[in-house]
Amino acid sequence: MRRVLRIIALWIAIGSLAGWAALGGNRGWTKTSIDHKHLDAVTGLEYSVSENRFVPGIDLLALSWISAAVLFGGSLIRLQRKQPTTTHEI
Amino acid sequence: MKYRSLTFVLFIALAGVLRASPEDFDFKDPKGVNNVSFKTDAPVETIKGSASGITGKVTFDPANPGAVRGKIVVATPSMRVPNPKMQQHLHSGQWLDAAKYPEITFEVVSAKDVKTEGDTTTANVLGKMTIKGTTREITVPVKMTYLKDKLKQRSGVEGDLLVLRANFNVKRSDFGINPGQMLNKVSDDIQLTLGVAGSAPRS
């Protein structure tokens, strides 16, 4: 059981870091859209066109690592077996 | 002969008056180019957002740019930031209260320090800014570019374009936007950048 918890914790920590890096390594907050800058040829105005895209931020990375730490911490807790109580009749 | 000359002179004068007359520019933009972006300091990263729901009317006379008048309206619900939780907060009653105050407006009162060079005029425009139901008079440095006969290139209709650009700061506390609260998370200073084009079709 302990081993399983530690493996899951390790997977979450490594997986979230890899996913975060692969999706842009955004050091800000998580975003669900990104803006692309365009230039209007006639007026010379710069404007943004929004694209729906999920970009995980450090908040999501931190949450994943906290979850991994909790699981790892859980694996360190030593479960004590309940000792059977015996009654002695005199 | 005398009457013919007089008619000609009157025609020329009338043409001059018509040419110099103020034009009404409509800032409703079906192309989605008109935008206002905002920026404010916050921990982790600077909060950046934009609004695209822009309408309004401005009267501009190329012969007398200092007489510019009008109103630009930004639809509060069109303001967006890339983080959905932040956007929810932005529109909530604590911040902009988009449901109760659906419009942010700037109404021109007067223009000072007007300088024109070619088709571009710069001026310090005094106006009434209304955000979240609070109106304050502020002065905004505005660059106005008058693009004569350029509307056809944009929408196929004969007419002129007026491009307005401005960069200025407002304090959220001045407009009752969560005043004095969460200053460690969202700065009191909001930097606004306006880039809008209005059209005046010729009928």
Boltz contact constraints between the chains, C-beta under 6 A:
constraints:
  - contact:
      token1: [A, 28]
      token2: [B, 44]
      max_distance: 6.0
  - contact:
      token1: [A, 28]
      token2: [B, 45]
      max_distance: 6.0
  - contact:
      token1: [A, 29]
      token2: [B, 83]
      max_distance: 6.0
  - contact:
      token1: [A, 31]
      token2: [B, 82]
      max_distance: 6.0
  - contact:
      token1: [A, 31]
      token2: [B, 83]
      max_distance: 6.0
  - contact:
      token1: [A, 32]
      token2: [B, 84]
      max_distance: 6.0
  - contact:
      token1: [A, 33]
      token2: [B, 82]
      max_distance: 6.0
  - contact:
      token1: [A, 40]
      token2: [B, 33]
      max_distance: 6.0
  - contact:
      token1: [A, 42]
      token2: [B, 150]
      max_distance: 6.0
  - contact:
      token1: [A, 42]
      token2: [B, 153]
      max_distance: 6.0
  - contact:
      token1: [A, 42]
      token2: [B, 154]
      max_distance: 6.0
  - contact:
      token1: [A, 43]
      token2: [B, 163]
      max_distance: 6.0
  - contact:
      token1: [A, 43]
      token2: [B, 197]
      max_distance: 6.0
  - contact:
      token1: [A, 45]
      token2: [B, 33]
      max_distance: 6.0
  - contact:
      token1: [A, 45]
      token2: [B, 195]
      max_distance: 6.0
  - contact:
      token1: [A, 47]
      token2: [B, 33]
      max_distance: 6.0
  - contact:
      token1: [A, 47]
      token2: [B, 35]
      max_distance: 6.0
  - contact:
      token1: [A, 48]
      token2: [B, 50]
      max_distance: 6.0
